[in-house]
Amino acid sequence: MDYLKFSQDENIAVILISRPPANALSSGLIKELDSVMDQIEANDEIRAVLIHGEGKFFSAGADIKEFTAVQNGEDFTKLALHGQQVFERIESFSKPIIAAIHGAALGGGLELAMACHIRLVTETAKLGLPELQLGLIPGFAGTQRLPRYIGTARAAEMMLTSEPISGLEAVEYGLANHAYSVDELIESAYIIARKIAQKSPVSVRAALSLLKFSKTEQFYNGVKKEAQTFGEVFVSDDAKEGIAAFLEKRPPHFKGK
């Protein structure tokens, strides 16, 4: 694998996102993640999964440079649909998946974390959906998962201002389970993973399958609409300006077209 490092520590699978400098979620990385899930699913010895990032970040978002290679809105919608499908697989997975977040989980990085069953953060981590800063919208079900965790008003503020929240705020809002110091994060994640791994895989699998029923048909309709809108927004002049401004490291000048 080019972007992930996979290992097994007794009954715990460890997925390390390794795509410096910011662990950006390219389409290739998402495909590798799907492939790793195949390996984990087929391994009966694995009873819990831990995902974290190598280096300074969990994941600072999608690969914006990759967006410039997409030719039209339909292809952009397909890109969103693929990411949504992989992240839905994670949320529906039969083994618990814990995201250990340090540095930053932004854009697609936060959308990946929100698909995990449990989120652990450092106190100073930054979590956000800054896509509107680029004239885009979240495309990997972020518009649907974020309000489920923190409510519509706070989700609206995070998306519309593009301002991230801290790890401590994420716990306060219900987006993360626990916050730790940087030095405590990974060991604390292992402690929780080991507790889960000691449980009956039969009962863990049953409990996770029942959690899925908290997601309504409206959620899935919203995810489908998000992918369609993701493609429509991509072809706007504002999106082109936002992406160009990001790559050129300057403020965007949006005209509403």
ROGULO-676340 format. One line per 3 residues: number of its first residue (from 0); for each residue x, z, y of N, C-alpha, C, O, CB. Coordinates in steps of 0.05 Angstrom, whole numbers. Glycine has a CB too. Layout:
BEGIN
NUM	X:Z:Y:X:Z:Y:X:Z:Y:X:Z:Y:X:Z:Y; ...
//
This chain:
BEGIN
0	17:0:-24:0:0:0:17:0:25:39:12:26:-19:24:0; 8:-14:45:23:-17:70:17:5:91:34:12:107:18:-44:83; -8:16:90:-17:34:111:-25:62:102:-29:79:119:-40:21:125
3	-26:66:77:-34:92:66:-13:102:46:0:86:32:-62:91:53; -10:128:45:6:141:24:-13:158:7:-27:175:18:30:157:36; -12:154:-19:-31:168:-36:-15:186:-56:5:176:-68:-49:148:-52
6	-23:211:-59:-10:229:-78:-31:247:-89:-54:249:-80:13:245:-64; -23:262:-110:-41:281:-123:-27:307:-126:-5:309:-138:-51:270:-150; -39:329:-117:-28:356:-119:-48:372:-137:-68:382:-127:-25:369:-91
9	-42:373:-163:-59:385:-182:-86:371:-182:-87:347:-188:-63:416:-177; -108:384:-174:-134:372:-174:-142:360:-147:-165:352:-143:-155:392:-183; -123:359:-129:-129:350:-102:-115:323:-96:-91:321:-99:-120:371:-81
12	-130:303:-88:-119:278:-79:-113:279:-49:-129:290:-34:-139:254:-85; -90:269:-42:-82:269:-14:-78:240:-4:-62:225:-15:-56:286:-10; -93:233:17:-90:207:29:-78:211:57:-89:224:74:-118:192:32
15	-55:199:61:-40:202:86:-42:175:101:-32:155:91:-11:211:82; -54:175:125:-55:151:141:-27:147:153:-18:164:169:-77:153:163; -14:125:147:13:120:155:16:92:168:25:74:155:33:123:131
18	8:91:193:10:65:207:19:71:236:3:71:254:-17:49:207; 45:77:240:55:84:266:51:62:286:51:38:279:84:93:265; 49:69:312:53:96:323:28:113:324:29:137:327:65:94:350
21	4:100:322:-21:115:327:-40:115:304:-62:125:306:-35:103:351; -31:105:280:-48:104:257:-74:89:262:-96:97:254:-54:132:247; -72:67:277:-96:51:284:-109:39:259:-95:31:240:-88:28:303
24	-135:39:259:-150:30:235:-154:0:236:-174:-11:246:-178:44:234; -135:-14:224:-138:-44:221:-156:-50:198:-162:-32:182:-110:-57:217; -165:-75:196:-182:-83:174:-167:-79:147:-179:-73:127:-192:-112:177
27	-141:-84:148:-125:-81:124:-124:-52:115:-125:-46:91:-97:-91:129; -122:-33:134:-121:-5:127:-148:3:115:-148:19:96:-115:12:152; -170:-6:126:-196:1:115:-200:-10:87:-211:3:70:-219:-10:134
30	-189:-34:82:-190:-45:54:-174:-27:35:-182:-22:13:-180:-74:54; -150:-18:44:-134:-1:27:-148:26:22:-147:37:0:-107:5:40; -163:36:42:-178:60:38:-199:57:17:-203:75:1:-190:69:65
33	-213:34:18:-233:28:-3:-220:27:-30:-232:37:-50:-247:2:4; -196:15:-32:-182:13:-58:-174:40:-68:-176:45:-92:-158:-5:-55; -165:57:-50:-157:84:-59:-181:100:-69:-178:115:-88:-144:100:-35
36	-204:96:-57:-228:109:-66:-235:101:-95:-245:117:-111:-252:103:-48; -229:76:-102:-233:67:-130:-215:83:-149:-225:92:-170:-226:36:-132; -190:87:-141:-172:103:-158:-181:132:-161:-181:143:-183:-143:102:-146
39	-190:143:-140:-199:171:-140:-224:174:-157:-227:193:-172:-204:182:-112; -242:155:-154:-267:156:-168:-263:155:-198:-278:167:-214:-286:134:-159; -243:140:-207:-238:136:-235:-221:158:-248:-218:159:-272:-224:109:-240
42	-211:176:-231:-193:198:-241:-209:224:-243:-215:236:-223:-169:201:-222; -216:232:-268:-231:256:-272:-216:281:-265:-229:303:-261:-241:257:-300; -190:280:-263:-174:304:-256:-177:311:-227:-174:335:-220:-145:299:-263
45	-184:292:-210:-186:297:-181:-214:309:-175:-234:298:-183:-182:271:-165; -213:332:-161:-238:346:-155:-243:349:-125:-265:358:-117:-238:373:-168; -223:343:-109:-226:344:-80:-206:325:-67:-186:319:-79:-223:373:-69
48	-213:316:-43:-196:296:-29:-190:306:-1:-207:317:13:-210:268:-28; -165:303:7:-156:311:33:-145:286:48:-127:273:37:-134:333:32; -155:280:72:-146:258:88:-133:270:114:-146:286:127:-169:238:95
51	-109:261:120:-97:268:145:-78:247:154:-72:228:139:-83:296:144; -68:249:179:-51:228:190:-21:236:191:-15:260:194:-60:221:217; -4:216:188:24:221:190:33:218:219:22:201:234:40:200:171
54	52:234:227:62:232:255:45:248:274:37:270:268:62:203:263; 40:237:298:28:253:320:-2:252:320:-15:268:334:38:242:346; -15:234:304:-44:231:306:-57:231:278:-44:223:258:-50:205:321
57	-82:238:278:-99:232:255:-104:202:255:-95:187:237:-127:248:255; -117:192:275:-119:163:281:-130:160:309:-151:171:316:-138:149:260; -115:145:326:-123:141:354:-143:118:358:-148:111:381:-98:136:370
60	-154:107:336:-175:87:339:-170:62:324:-152:60:308:-179:81:368; -187:42:330:-184:16:317:-160:1:329:-149:8:349:-210:-1:322; -152:-20:315:-130:-37:323:-140:-57:344:-152:-78:337:-117:-52:299
63	-137:-51:370:-148:-68:391:-135:-96:391:-148:-116:397:-144:-55:418; -109:-97:385:-96:-123:384:-109:-142:363:-110:-166:367:-66:-120:378; -119:-130:341:-132:-145:320:-158:-158:331:-166:-179:322:-138:-128:296
66	-170:-145:350:-195:-155:361:-191:-182:375:-209:-199:375:-207:-135:382; -167:-187:386:-163:-212:400:-162:-236:381:-164:-259:390:-136:-210:415; -159:-231:355:-159:-252:336:-187:-260:326:-191:-280:313:-142:-245:312
69	-207:-243:333:-234:-249:325:-246:-270:344:-244:-267:368:-252:-223:325; -258:-290:333:-266:-313:349:-294:-312:360:-299:-323:381:-264:-338:333; -312:-298:347:-340:-298:356:-354:-271:349:-343:-255:334:-355:-321:344
72	-378:-268:360:-393:-244:356:-401:-240:327:-402:-217:317:-417:-244:373; -407:-262:312:-415:-259:284:-392:-248:268:-397:-231:250:-423:-287:273; -367:-256:273:-345:-245:258:-340:-216:265:-332:-200:248:-319:-261:264
75	-346:-209:290:-343:-181:299:-364:-164:285:-359:-141:278:-345:-179:329; -388:-175:282:-409:-160:267:-401:-156:238:-405:-134:227:-436:-176:269; -389:-176:226:-380:-173:198:-358:-152:196:-357:-136:177:-369:-200:187
78	-340:-151:216:-319:-130:216:-332:-102:217:-323:-84:203:-300:-134:240; -352:-99:234:-366:-74:236:-380:-67:210:-379:-44:201:-387:-74:259; -393:-86:198:-408:-81:173:-389:-71:151:-396:-53:136:-423:-106:164
81	-365:-83:149:-346:-75:129:-337:-46:133:-336:-31:114:-322:-94:129; -331:-40:158:-323:-12:164:-345:8:158:-341:29:147:-314:-9:192; -370:0:165:-393:17:160:-396:22:130:-402:44:121:-418:4:171
84	-393:1:114:-397:3:85:-376:22:73:-383:38:55:-395:-25:72; -351:20:81:-330:37:70:-335:66:78:-332:84:62:-302:28:79; -342:70:104:-347:97:113:-372:109:100:-373:134:96:-349:98:143
87	-392:93:95:-416:103:81:-409:111:53:-419:130:42:-438:81:81; -391:96:40:-381:103:14:-368:130:14:-371:146:-4:-362:82:3; -352:135:35:-338:161:37:-359:184:40:-357:204:26:-319:161:62
90	-378:180:57:-398:201:62:-415:205:37:-425:227:32:-416:194:85; -419:184:20:-435:186:-4:-418:192:-29:-429:191:-51:-451:161:-7; -393:197:-25:-374:199:-48:-381:223:-65:-391:243:-55:-345:201:-38
93	-376:221:-91:-383:242:-110:-364:265:-110:-369:286:-124:-385:231:-138; -341:263:-96:-322:285:-94:-318:291:-64:-317:273:-48:-294:276:-107; -316:317:-58:-315:325:-29:-290:315:-16:-268:316:-27:-317:355:-27
96	-294:305:9:-271:294:25:-268:310:50:-287:313:66:-276:264:31; -244:321:54:-238:338:77:-220:322:96:-199:312:87:-225:365:68; -227:321:121:-210:309:141:-195:331:156:-208:349:167:-226:291:161
99	-169:330:156:-152:349:171:-141:335:196:-124:317:193:-128:361:153; -151:342:219:-147:326:243:-128:340:263:-133:363:271:-174:321:257; -107:327:270:-88:337:290:-84:314:310:-89:291:305:-61:346:277
102	-73:322:334:-67:301:354:-92:289:366:-102:298:386:-50:280:342; -102:268:353:-125:254:363:-140:240:341:-128:229:323:-117:234:385; -167:241:343:-185:225:326:-203:211:346:-223:223:355:-200:242:304
105	-197:187:353:-211:172:373:-223:146:362:-212:134:344:-193:166:397; -246:138:373:-258:113:364:-262:112:335:-275:130:323:-241:90:373; -251:92:322:-253:89:293:-242:112:278:-251:119:256:-240:64:284
108	-222:126:289:-211:149:277:-231:172:274:-233:185:254:-186:159:292; -246:176:296:-267:197:295:-290:187:277:-302:204:263:-278:202:323; -296:162:276:-317:152:259:-310:156:230:-327:163:213:-322:122:264
111	-284:152:223:-275:159:196:-278:188:190:-288:196:169:-246:150:192; -270:205:209:-272:234:205:-301:243:201:-306:260:185:-259:249:228; -319:231:217:-347:238:215:-360:231:189:-380:242:181:-362:226:238
114	-348:211:175:-358:204:149:-349:223:127:-361:223:105:-349:175:142; -329:239:132:-320:259:113:-339:283:111:-354:288:130:-291:269:120; -338:297:89:-357:319:85:-350:343:102:-368:358:111:-359:326:56
117	-325:348:106:-315:371:121:-294:362:141:-276:347:133:-305:393:102; -295:373:166:-275:366:185:-261:392:195:-274:410:204:-287:351:209; -235:392:192:-218:414:202:-200:403:224:-190:381:222:-201:427:179
120	-197:417:246:-182:407:269:-162:428:279:-164:451:273:-202:400:292; -142:418:294:-125:436:309:-140:443:335:-158:428:344:-97:423:315; -133:465:346:-147:475:370:-145:455:393:-163:452:410:-137:502:378
123	-122:441:394:-116:423:417:-121:394:410:-115:376:426:-88:427:425; -132:388:387:-137:360:379:-157:348:399:-174:362:411:-149:358:350; -156:321:402:-175:307:420:-193:289:402:-183:273:387:-159:290:441
126	-219:293:405:-238:277:390:-256:263:409:-267:275:427:-254:295:370; -260:236:405:-277:222:424:-283:194:415:-271:183:396:-264:220:450; -302:182:428:-310:154:424:-307:139:450:-326:137:466:-340:151:412
129	-283:129:456:-278:117:483:-284:87:485:-274:74:503:-250:122:490; -299:76:466:-302:47:465:-313:35:491:-306:12:498:-320:39:442; -331:49:505:-343:38:529:-322:34:551:-327:18:569:-365:57:539
132	-300:47:549:-278:43:568:-267:14:565:-255:4:584:-255:63:563; -271:2:541:-262:-25:536:-285:-45:538:-281:-69:532:-250:-27:508; -308:-36:547:-331:-54:549:-343:-60:522:-358:-79:518:-323:-80:561
135	-337:-42:502:-348:-45:475:-366:-21:468:-371:-5:486:-325:-48:454; -374:-20:443:-389:4:434:-377:12:407:-363:-5:394:-420:-2:431; -382:36:398:-373:43:371:-386:25:350:-409:16:354:-380:73:364
138	-371:18:329:-382:-1:310:-382:8:281:-392:-7:264:-367:-26:312; -370:31:275:-369:41:248:-388:65:244:-381:85:232:-340:49:240; -413:62:254:-434:81:252:-431:106:270:-444:126:267:-437:91:224
141	-412:104:289:-408:127:307:-432:133:325:-437:156:330:-384:121:325; -447:113:333:-471:118:350:-492:132:335:-510:144:347:-482:92:361; -492:132:308:-512:145:292:-503:172:281:-519:190:279:-520:127:269
144	-477:174:274:-468:199:263:-463:221:284:-470:244:280:-442:195:247; -452:213:307:-445:233:328:-470:249:337:-468:273:337:-433:219:352; -493:236:344:-516:253:351:-527:270:329:-539:291:334:-538:235:362
147	-522:263:304:-531:280:282:-516:306:282:-527:327:274:-526:266:255; -491:306:291:-474:330:291:-477:346:316:-478:371:315:-446:323:286; -478:333:339:-477:349:364:-501:345:382:-502:356:404:-452:340:379
150	-521:329:374:-544:325:391:-542:300:408:-519:291:414:-550:349:407; -564:290:417:-565:265:432:-551:268:459:-536:250:467:-593:256:436; -557:290:473:-546:292:501:-516:294:501:-503:280:517:-558:317:514
153	-504:310:483:-475:312:483:-462:286:473:-441:278:482:-466:336:465; -476:273:453:-465:247:443:-466:227:465:-447:211:468:-482:238:419; -487:226:481:-489:208:504:-466:213:524:-454:194:533:-516:210:518
156	-461:238:530:-440:244:549:-413:235:538:-397:223:553:-439:274:555; -407:241:513:-381:233:502:-377:203:502:-356:193:509:-378:243:473; -398:188:495:-396:159:494:-395:146:522:-379:128:527:-419:146:478
159	-413:155:539:-416:143:565:-393:149:584:-387:133:602:-442:151:578; -381:173:581:-358:179:598:-331:172:586:-311:170:600:-358:209:604; -331:167:560:-306:162:544:-287:185:544:-264:183:535:-292:138:556
162	-297:209:553:-280:233:553:-279:246:526:-301:251:515:-289:252:575; -256:253:515:-255:267:490:-260:297:493:-259:307:515:-227:263:476; -266:310:471:-269:339:471:-246:351:455:-233:337:439:-297:348:459
165	-240:376:459:-219:389:444:-228:398:416:-252:398:410:-208:413:460; -209:406:400:-216:416:374:-233:441:375:-252:444:360:-191:423:358; -228:459:394:-244:482:398:-273:475:406:-292:487:396:-232:501:419
168	-275:456:423:-302:446:431:-316:433:408:-341:436:405:-300:427:455; -301:419:391:-313:405:368:-326:426:349:-348:421:339:-292:389:353; -313:449:345:-324:470:329:-349:482:342:-369:486:329:-303:492:323
171	-347:487:368:-369:498:383:-394:480:382:-416:490:379:-361:503:412; -389:454:383:-412:435:383:-423:429:356:-445:419:353:-403:409:396; -408:436:335:-417:430:307:-405:405:296:-413:396:274:-446:428:307
174	-386:393:310:-373:368:300:-351:374:280:-346:358:262:-361:352:323; -339:398:282:-318:406:263:-325:433:251:-340:449:263:-290:407:277; -314:439:228:-320:464:214:-303:487:225:-314:509:231:-316:461:184
177	-277:483:227:-259:504:235:-236:492:252:-229:469:249:-247:519:211; -225:509:270:-201:500:286:-178:519:280:-182:543:277:-208:501:316; -154:508:278:-130:523:271:-108:515:290:-110:496:305:-122:518:242
180	-86:531:289:-62:522:302:-50:498:287:-58:493:265:-41:546:304; -32:484:300:-20:461:287:-6:469:261:-8:454:241:0:447:306; 7:491:261:22:500:238:4:509:215:12:508:192:40:523:245
183	-21:517:221:-39:527:201:-57:506:188:-69:510:167:-56:549:212; -60:483:201:-80:463:194:-79:454:165:-98:458:150:-78:439:212; -57:444:156:-55:432:130:-58:453:108:-72:448:88:-28:417:126
186	-45:475:110:-47:496:90:-76:506:88:-86:512:67:-28:519:96; -89:509:112:-117:517:112:-135:497:98:-154:504:84:-127:522:140; -128:471:102:-143:450:88:-140:452:58:-159:448:43:-135:422:98
189	-116:457:49:-110:460:21:-125:484:9:-136:483:-13:-80:463:16; -127:506:24:-141:530:15:-170:523:9:-181:530:-12:-139:553:35; -183:509:28:-211:501:24:-213:482:1:-232:484:-16:-222:489:49
192	-195:462:-1:-196:442:-23:-193:456:-50:-207:449:-69:-174:421:-19; -175:476:-51:-171:490:-77:-196:506:-85:-203:507:-109:-147:508:-75; -209:518:-66:-234:533:-71:-255:514:-83:-269:521:-102:-245:546:-46
195	-257:491:-71:-277:471:-81:-269:461:-109:-286:457:-126:-279:448:-61; -243:456:-113:-234:445:-138:-238:464:-162:-239:456:-185:-204:439:-136; -242:490:-156:-247:509:-177:-276:509:-186:-283:520:-207:-240:537:-167
198	-294:496:-171:-322:495:-178:-327:474:-200:-310:457:-205:-339:488:-153; -350:476:-212:-358:456:-232:-361:429:-219:-377:426:-200:-384:465:-246; -347:408:-229:-351:381:-218:-379:372:-220:-389:356:-204:-332:362:-232
201	-393:381:-240:-421:373:-244:-438:383:-221:-454:368:-209:-432:384:-271; -435:409:-214:-451:420:-193:-443:410:-165:-459:406:-148:-450:451:-193; -417:406:-161:-407:395:-136:-418:367:-132:-428:360:-110:-376:394:-135
204	-417:350:-152:-428:323:-151:-458:324:-145:-468:307:-129:-422:308:-177; -472:342:-157:-501:344:-152:-507:353:-124:-525:342:-111:-514:364:-172; -492:372:-114:-497:382:-86:-491:359:-66:-507:356:-47:-479:406:-80
207	-470:345:-70:-463:323:-52:-485:301:-52:-491:289:-32:-436:311:-58; -495:295:-76:-515:275:-78:-541:283:-64:-555:266:-53:-522:269:-108; -547:309:-63:-571:318:-50:-568:318:-20:-587:315:-5:-578:346:-59
210	-543:321:-10:-539:321:19:-547:294:31:-554:292:55:-510:326:25; -545:273:15:-552:246:25:-580:243:34:-587:226:51:-546:225:3; -598:261:24:-626:258:31:-632:268:59:-654:265:69:-643:274:11
213	-612:280:72:-616:288:100:-614:264:119:-621:266:142:-595:309:108; -605:241:108:-603:217:124:-629:200:120:-635:193:98:-578:201:117; -642:195:142:-668:181:141:-664:151:141:-642:141:145:-686:190:164
216	-686:137:136:-686:108:138:-679:99:166:-667:78:170:-713:96:129; -687:115:186:-681:109:214:-651:108:218:-641:92:234:-694:129:232; -636:126:205:-607:126:208:-596:99:198:-579:87:212:-595:149:191
219	-604:90:175:-593:65:164:-602:41:181:-587:22:184:-603:61:135; -626:42:192:-635:20:211:-617:20:236:-610:-1:246:-664:24:218; -610:45:245:-593:47:269:-565:36:264:-553:23:281:-591:75:278
222	-554:41:240:-528:31:233:-528:1:232:-509:-12:242:-519:43:205; -549:-11:220:-551:-40:219:-553:-52:247:-540:-72:253:-575:-48:202; -568:-39:264:-571:-49:291:-545:-46:307:-539:-62:323:-594:-34:306
225	-530:-25:301:-504:-20:314:-486:-44:309:-473:-54:327:-492:6:305; -484:-52:283:-466:-74:276:-474:-100:290:-457:-115:300:-466:-78:246; -500:-105:292:-510:-129:306:-503:-128:335:-493:-147:347:-540:-132:302
228	-507:-105:348:-502:-101:376:-472:-102:382:-463:-112:403:-514:-75:387; -456:-91:363:-427:-92:365:-418:-121:370:-401:-126:387:-414:-80:340; -428:-139:354:-421:-167:357:-431:-180:382:-417:-196:395:-432:-183:333
231	-455:-172:391:-467:-183:415:-451:-174:440:-446:-190:458:-496:-175:418; -443:-149:440:-428:-138:463:-400:-151:464:-389:-155:486:-426:-108:461; -389:-156:441:-362:-167:439:-358:-193:454:-337:-198:466:-354:-171:410
234	-379:-210:455:-376:-236:468:-382:-235:498:-381:-256:511:-396:-256:454; -388:-212:508:-393:-209:537:-367:-212:553:-345:-207:542:-406:-182:544; -369:-219:578:-346:-221:596:-334:-193:600:-309:-190:602:-354:-233:623
237	-351:-173:601:-341:-145:604:-323:-137:581:-302:-124:585:-364:-126:607; -330:-144:557:-314:-138:533:-287:-152:535:-266:-140:529:-328:-145:507; -287:-177:542:-262:-191:545:-244:-178:566:-220:-176:562:-267:-221:553
240	-256:-170:588:-241:-156:609:-231:-129:600:-208:-122:606:-259:-153:634; -247:-115:586:-239:-88:576:-216:-89:557:-197:-73:559:-262:-74:563; -217:-108:538:-195:-111:519:-170:-120:533:-148:-110:528:-203:-131:497
243	-172:-139:552:-149:-149:566:-137:-126:583:-112:-124:584:-157:-173:585; -153:-110:596:-143:-88:612:-129:-68:595:-108:-57:603:-166:-75:628; -139:-62:571:-126:-43:553:-99:-53:545:-79:-38:546:-143:-39:528
246	-97:-79:538:-71:-90:529:-51:-92:552:-27:-90:548:-75:-117:516; -62:-96:576:-45:-99:600:-40:-72:614:-26:-71:634:-57:-118:620; -51:-51:602:-48:-23:613:-56:-21:642:-41:-11:659:-18:-15:610
249	-80:-30:648:-91:-28:675:-120:-20:674:-132:-23:652:-87:-55:690; -132:-11:696:-161:-4:696:-177:-30:693:-170:-51:704:-168:11:722; -199:-29:678:-217:-52:676:-234:-56:700:-240:-36:714:-234:-50:651
252	-242:-80:705:-261:-86:727:-285:-100:716:-286:-124:713:-247:-104:749; -306:-84:710:-330:-94:697:-349:-105:718:-352:-95:740:-343:-72:680; -363:-127:710:-382:-141:728:-410:-141:716:-429:-152:729:-373:-169:733
255	-414:-130:693:-441:-128:681:-450:-154:669:-474:-160:669:-460:-120:702; -431:-171:660:-438:-197:648:-426:-199:620:-429:-220:607:-429:-220:666
//
